Amino acid sequence: MTEESSPYDEDIRTAYSVFAAKTDYDSFNTRFRSMSENKQARILRACNLYEKRTRQGPRDADVAMLLLCSSIEATLDQSSMVRFNQWLVRNKLDDLAMKDKEGIRRIIRDSYVEYENDPDREGASYNFRRVLLENCPSNFQRSPMHIYPRNETSREATFEESIRYIYAKFRSKFVHEGIGRLEQRPSMIVYIHSDLLDKYGSNHYSINMTQVLQWFSVVVVESLWNFFSTDENSAPAASHT
């Protein structure tokens, strides 16, 4: 009896190509077919986006970073996310009462910024960080970014500081403003040798794009592999080596 074919066979092979260095195809396929359809779909979307990232040339680092961010977001169960309209009704309904059109526009605009940056909200930015913090092994979390805090000497950015910066600068700015980090250089950005010095929050980040792209690509693959390998009812083991 031959194995039942799947409508996703080509996509499954694309997904496997992301993990080919970690397992053989038969083992990958067996585990994949044991998953729920919901997790299968998330794995396929995530790996498809990662594979598209590998096709980007060195001049397309901003696009590659966006695809890497989207690959992580694809692992999320969309049904569990709090949408902006839901968050707005829960948190800002009283503020909107009796406001004129300009006041409503201003509240919605300011509220979206708050929504995007609320560390306790189960929304896009929060969930992006959660996936990486839960799934990226600790031995891959050392970031090539450096921070220059005000009136202090430089230090290495922590893993969470780095992924916050990546999401804000590469994903949100690209998607919402159509601006890649290297396509248009704002006036506050200056180059130091091969690095990019960029202000985010109250700190300046020193960014070498080649190093950051290489590092974050590995972070994403390792996180996707851990997500793939973890049983659906088990907690991820991000600290394994």
N, C-alpha and C positions, 0 to 999 in steps of 0.2 A: 504494500500500500504506500503510495507516495504522499509526502507531506502536503497538506492543504496549502495552496498558494495564497499569498496575501496581496491585497491591492496596494500595499505599501512596500512591496519588495524592493523597488528601486530606492525609495526613501530610507528603508532599513539599511541598505548597503552604504548609502551616503552617511547615515548616522554611524555605522560601524567604522567608516574611514576615519572618523574623529578619534576613535579609541583603538585603532588597529595595533598600536604599540603596547596595549595593555592586555589584550585578550585575543583569542582566535574567533573567527566568524561564527562557528557553530555554537560556541559557548555564549557569545553575545546574542545570537538569534534565539537560543533557547530561553535565556533570561528575559529578553524583550517580549517574547510571546506569552510569558507567564504574568506579565503586568496587566493592570486594568487598561481599558481603552483610553481613559483619561490621561494616565501617565504615559502611555505609548505616544499619544498625540503631542504631549509636551516635550518628550525626548526628541521626536522627529523634528518639531519646529526649532528647538534649540540647536540641534546639530546641523540642520540645514542652514541656519543663520551663521553658525560658526564656519561651516564650509565655504560660504560666500565670503567671509572675512579673509580666507586664505587666498582668494583671487585678487585682492587689492594690492596694487603696487605701492612702492615706497612714498609716492606723492599723495597717496590716498589714506594717510594715517588716520585722519579724522573720520573718514567713512568706516575704516576698519574698527576703530574704537566704538563707533555707534553700533555696528553689527555685533560686537562683543557684548555690549550692554544689552542689546535686544535679545541676544542668545540667553543671557541669564534671566531676563524678564520672561522669556518664553516658558521657563520651567514653572512659573507661578500658576496656581489654580485660580483662574480669573473670577470664578464665582465667589471667592472668599475676599476679594479686594473691595475696599470702600471707595466708591467713585466720588469725584468732586461734588456732584450735585447732592449726593447723600450726606457728605461731610458738611456742606454748606447749610443744608436744612437743619442738621443736628446742632450746629455750632453758631450760626450767624443769623438765624431767622429773626430774632428780636432786633438785631442791628439793622436789618433791612426794612423794618416797619416804618411807615410814614416818611420814607426818604424819596427825594425827587430822582429823576432819571440819572443825573450826574452823580448824585450820592450813591445810588445803587451800583453804577459802573465802578466807582472808586472802591467801594466795599468789596465787590466781586474781584476786582483786580488785586487788591491787597490781600484778600482772603486766599486767592490761588497761590500766592507766594507763601503764605503761612501754611497752607495745605501741603505744598510740595516739600516744605522744610520741617514739618512737625515730626520730631523723632519718635513720638508715641503713636502716630497714626499708621494703621495698616494699609498704606497706600503705596504708590509706585516706588518712590525713593526709599522708604522704609523697607519694603519687601525686597528690593534689589540688594540692599545691604544685608538683610537677614539671610538670603540665599547664600551669599558669599561667606558671611561669618559662620554659618552653620555647616557649609560644605567644603570650604577651601582648607586643605590640611595646613597645619600651623607652619610646617617647614617651607611652605611656598608663600607665606604672608609677608615676608620682608620686602618692603617697597623700595624702589630706586629713587623715590621722590624725597626731597629735602624741604624743610620748612624754615623760614627765617622769621621767627616771632619778633614782635616789636621789642627793641632794646635787649635782645638776647642773641646768643650765637646760634648758628644753624644746627638743626638736629634732623634725624631721619623721621619722616612722616610715619605714623602708625598705619596699620592696615586699614582701620576704619576711616582715618583721616584721608587716606589715599582714595578709597572707593567713594567716599563722599564727594571729593573733588572730581573724580572721573565722571560720576553721574551728573553732577551739576554742570560741568564744563563741556563734556563730550556728548552726553545724551540729551539733557534738557535744552541746552543752548542750540544744539544742532536741530532738534525736532521742532522746538517752539519758535526759533528765530531764523532758522535756515543758515546758521553761521557755524562753520567748522573752526576748530581752534586755530588752524594754521592758514585758513583762507583769508581772514581779515584780522589784522593785529590791532587791537585797541591801543589807545595812546598810553595806557598805564603799563603796557608790556614792553620789556626790553630784553635783548638777548645777552647772555653772558657766555661767551665761547659757543658751545653747541647746545647750551641749555636755554630754556624758556623760563623767564621769571614772571610769575603771574600772581596777582593778588586774589585771594579767595577768603571771604570772611575778614578776620583781622590779621591774617598771616599772608606772607608771600611764599609761594611754592616754586621750587626750582625743578624744572621739568626737562628731561632729555627725552624727546619723543620716541626715538628708536628704542631706548631702554624701557620706557614705560609700555610701549606697544608689545615688545617681546615678553615682558614680565606679565602684563595683564592677559595676554594670550594663554600663557601657561596657567595662570590663576583660573581662567574660565574653563579650560579643559579639565583641570583637576577637580574643579567644583562640579562640572557636569558629570564626570565619572563617578564622583561620590554620590551625587543625586541618583544616577542610574543604578548604582550598586546597592543602595540602601533600600531595604524593604519598605513598602509603602506605609506600614504601621509602626515603623521604628524611627528613632531619632537619628539624624546624621551623625557621623563620627568625624568631625572636622579636625580633630587633634591627632589623627593617626599619622604615622610616618611611613 
